[in-house]
Amino acid sequence: MINYLKEKLRPIVGGMLVLVFINIYFLYLCGSRLYLSDLVYLDVILIFIGITIFIYGNVKYRAVEKIMKTNNFLTTKELKSYLSLQALSVIEQNDLYYHEEINHLSTQIQELSDYISRWSHEAKLPIASMRLMNERNQDLVLKKQMRLTIEQIQLLLNTMLMSSKLRNPVNDIKIEKVFLSQVIKEAIKHQSYFLINDHFKINLKVENEYVYSDRRWLTYMLDQFITNSIKYKQTEPNLTFYIREDHDGLELIVEDNGIGIASEDAPYIFDRGFIGHNLRDGDYRSTGMGLYFVKEIAEKLGIKVIYDNTFCSGSRFKLQFEDNAEYFMLDY
C-alpha cells in the first residue's frame, strides 16, 4: 500500500485539488442559487469514484508485485533503476565506439595525406627529367607543347599536394609577418611560364605592406587567382595587384581583364565542385575546386575572401586582412 501511495501521490493530490476547486467555484459563484445538499451529493459521487479507482489500482498493483516476487522479477522501482543503468551503459558503449571510429578515420586520413605528400615529392624527379629531356628537343613546336604539358602536370601536382594538406592543416600553419609584395612575386613566379607564354601584362601596385598570416597558404591562394586569370584570359591579358587600407585592416585586390564570371554563377563560385557557364563546354575542363580551396584556406587563416560582382571588365577578388598581430602575440 505504501509503495502504491508513493507512486500515485501526484494523481491523488491532483484529484483532491480538483474537488476543492469545484466546491469553491459553486459556493462562491452560485451561492445564492445553490442547494447545499446537491453539492454534498456531487462530492460523495466524486469521492466514491476516486476511492473505487484507487482500490482497483491498488489490487492490480499488488497482484503484479506478487507475480514479480514469485518469479524473481524486479520491482517497478528496481526495474526503472535497471533500465536507467542499461541505457547509460549503452550510451557509454556507443560513445566509446564512435570515439574509436573517429580515431581510426583520422589515422586513415593522416596516412593518406602522408602518402600523397611522399608520392608528390617522388613524382617531382621524373617531371624534372622530362623537363631536361625536352630542352634537347629539336622540334620547336613539339618542344613548346611538351613544355606546356609538363608545366600543367607540375601545377596539378602542387594543387593535389596542397589540397591533401588542407584536410589537416593545424600542424602545417605558421603565422608570421608576411610582405604581400614578396608573396605576390612568388605566386607569379610559380605561373611564370603560362604568364609569359600568354603575354600577360603584370601591374604590381604593392610596396611595403605586410600582414600576419601563413606565407605558403597565402601564396597558394594567389596561385589560384592567377591560374583562373590564365584559364579565362582574353586578348591582351593583364593582371593587377593593389592595396586598400582602412581602420579595420588591409585589403589586397586582384584584378584581370578576362571573360569574367556570369552573374548567375557568382553566388556559387566558392562551392565545392561548381563549374560555371563560361568555358563549361570549351577545351579546358575545370574541376571546380580551386576557389573552393581558396575559401577553405581563408576561413582557417581568418581572411575574408570576396568576389566583386560589380566589376564588369573581367574578374576582381578581394582578400580582407584584419590587424591580428596582437592576437598572435607578434611584434609590429
N, C-alpha and C positions, 0 to 999 in steps of 0.2 A: 504493500500500500504506500509506504513512504517513497519508494523509488518512483512509483507511478505518479504520486503527487508532485514530485520534483520535476518530472517530465511534462506534466500537464499544468504546471503552475501558471504559466502565462495565459492559456485559454481560460482557466478558472477565474483569474483576476479580471481578464477582459470581459467575461460574462457578467461578473458582479458589477463592473463599471457600467455596462450597458443597462443592467437592471436599475441601478441608481439613477442613471440619466433619464430613463423612461419615467420613473416616479417623479423626479424633479420637474421634468418637462410638463407632465399632465397636471401636477399640483400647482405649478407657477402660472401656466398659461390658461389652464381650463379649470381653475379652482372654483369659480362661481357656478359652473355648469356641469361639474363632475360629481358623480356619486362615488363616495369613498369605497363602498362595497365592490363596485366594478373594478376599481384599481387594485384592491386586495385580491379579487378573483383572478385578475390578469397576472399579478405577481406569483400567486400559487401555481398557476399553469406553467409559467416560465421556469420557476424553481423546480417543479416536478420534471419538466423536460430536461433541465440541466442535470438533476440528480440521476435520472434514468440513463442519460448518455454517459455520465461519469461511472456509474456502476457497471454498465455494459463494457465500457472501455477497460475498467479495472479487471473484470473477469477475463476478458480476452488477453490482456497483458500478462496476467498470472498464468494462464494456460500456455502461452508461448514461452514464458520464462521457465515453466516446469518442463516442457519438452526440451528446451535447450540444455537444462541441467541434467536431465535424464540421459541425453545423448552426448554429454560433454561438450556442448556448444558454448560459445562465448555469450556473455550477457550483452545487452544492447550497448551499454557504455564501453565494455571491453571491445566489442565489435567495431565501434566507431574509432576507438583508440588504435586498434589493429590496422584498420583501413587507412588511417592517417599515417601510421608508420610505414605501411606498404607503399602509399602514394609518395611519401618523402623518399623512400628508398629508390623507387622508380625514377624520380626526378634526379636524384644524385647519380644514378647509373647512366641516365641519358646525358647529364652534364659531362660526366667522365668520358662517355663515348664520343660526344661531339668535340670535346676538347682534344682527345687523341686524334680524331679525324682531321681537325683543323691543323694540328701539328704535322700530321702526315702529309696533308696537301701543301702546307707551307714548305716542308722539306722538299717535296717533289718540284715545286715551283722554283726554289732556290737551286736545286740540282740542274733543272732545265736551263735556268738563266746562266749558271756557270758553264754548262756545256756549250751554249750558244756563244758565250764570250770566248771560250777556248777555240771553238770552230772558226769564229770570225777572225781571230788573230792568226790562226794557221792558214786561213784562206788568203791572207794578205800576201804571203810569199809567192804562190802561183800567179796572183794578179800582177805583182811586181815583175815576175819573169815574163809574163805576156807583154807587159809594157816595154821591157828591154828588147824583146824579140821583135816587137812591132817597129822599133826605131830602125831596124835594119831592113825594113820592108821597102823595096824599090818602087812598088806601085803606089803612087801618091794618093790616088783616090781610095784604094783599099786601106792604105795606112790611116787615112783620116777616119774612115768608117770604123776601123778596128779601135782606134783611139777613143772614139765616141762610145763604142760599146764597152770598152774597158772602164772608162770613167763612170758610165752608168752602173756597171756592176759594183764598182767601188762605192758609189753613192748608196745603192741599195744595201750593201753590206754594212755600211755605217748606220743606216737607218734601222736595220734589224738589230744591230748591237745595242744602240741606244734605246730602242723600244723594249728590248728584253730587260735592260737595267731599270727602265721606267716602272716595271712591275714591283720592284722593291728598292726604291731609291734612298731609303732612310740613311743607310751607311755610305751612300755614294754622293752625298751633297756636302759641299764645302762652301760656306758663306764667307766671302772676303770682299775687300774693296776692289771693284772692277771698273776700269775705264772703258766707257762704251765705244770710243773710237777704236781701241785695240780689239775688242770683241767683234765689231763690225768688219774690220780688216781681216780678221781670222776667218770669219764666215765667208767673206768674199774670196779669200784665197782657196777655201775648200771648193768653191764653184768656179774658180778662175777659168778653167778650160772651156766650160759652157758659155760663160760671160764673154770671153774673148772670141769664141767661135761664132757667137750670135751678134757680135759687135755692140755690146751693151755700153751705154754711157753711164758712168757711176758719178753721182753727186753726193759727196760726203760733207755734210754741214755740221759736223760734230767735232768739238775741240777737246777740252779737258774735263768734260762732265763725267761723273762717276756715280755708281750705285753700289749697294751692298747686296750681292747675290752670288749664285754659283756660276763661275765663268764658263764651264763646259756645257751646262744645260742651257745657259743663255745663248751661247754660240749655236747650239743645235736648233733653238727656236728661230734664230735669224736665218739659219740654213734653210729651214722650211719655207720662210717667206721668199727668199731668193730663188729657191727651186720652183716655187709657184710662178714667180715672175718670168722665169725662163720657159716654163711649160706653156704659159698663156701669153707669150710675147706677141707684139705686132711689129710693123716696120719701124726702123729707127728706135729700138727699145732703149729705155733709160730707167735707172733705179736711183731713188733719192732717199737719203737718211738725214733726219734733222731732229732737233731737240726743242721741246717747250717746257718751261719751268713755271710753277706757281707755288703758293704757300703750302699746298698739300704734298708736293713732291715733284717728280720729274717724269716727263713723257717722251718716249722715243717713238718716232713716226717713220714708217717705211712705206714709200710710195713707188708705184710703177705706172707705166702708160700702156699696159696690156689690154686684153679684151675685157677685163673686169669680171665681176660676178653678177649673175642675173638677180634682179631684185627679189624674185620669188625663192631663190636659193639662199639668200643672205642669212635668214634665221637658223639655218641648219648646217652651215659650213663647218662648225666645230663638233658636229655629231659624228659618232664612230661609223666609218664606212660610207659616209654620204658622198655621192658623186653628183656634181651639179650638171646643168644642161649644157654649159659651154664645153665643147670638145668631148662630150659624152660618147659620140659616135665617130670621133676623129681617130687619127693614127695613134695618139697617146692613150693608154689605158690607165686611168687613175685608180689608186687603191682607196682613196677617201680617208686615209689615216694620218696624213701629215698634220693638218690643222687640229685634228683630234689630239694628237700627241702634244702639240703646242699648248692647247687648253689644259691638258693634264699637268704638264710641267709648270705652267703658270700658276695653277692652283697650289702646287706643292712649294713654289718659291714665293708665294704671296704677291704675285704680279697680276694685274688686271689687263687682259688682252681684249681689244675691241676692234671690230671691223667697221669702218666708217662707210655706211651705205649712202652718204650724201656726196661722196666723191665720185664724179662722173667721168673722169679721164683715165680710168684704169682701176687699180686697187690701192686702198690705203688701210694699213693696220697700225694700231697704236698699242704700245706697251707702257702701262702706267705703273711707276715705281713709287712706293711710299718711302718716306725718310725713316728707315728702320734700323739705323746704326745703333741707337740706344737699346733697342730690343735685343739685338745680337751682341750687345756689350762690346762693340768695336770702336776703335778710335776714329775720330773725324780726321 
